[in-house]
Amino acid sequence: MEEYQVMIQSREWLVGWGTLSLINAGLAQGKNRSGLLWWVLSLIFGPLATLVIVLLSKVPEKPYG
């Protein structure tokens, strides 16, 4: 029974970590940064990546043409 509880807790932790990585990708795109890059960084660094994204300023958009 104890092994089952550990599996449930591990699954919840992974779901939370994955959700955080998707939120971070959205935050990064909102600041004109690469969502894919920040998604990968968030999978590795988790909440630390969230802190960095929040502290970074928005990248100015490049004028076209």
Buried (B, 14 or more C-beta within 10 A) or exposed (E): EEEEEEEEEEEEEEEEEEEBBEBBBEBBBEBEBEBEEBBBBBBEBBEEBBEBBEEEEEEEEEEEE
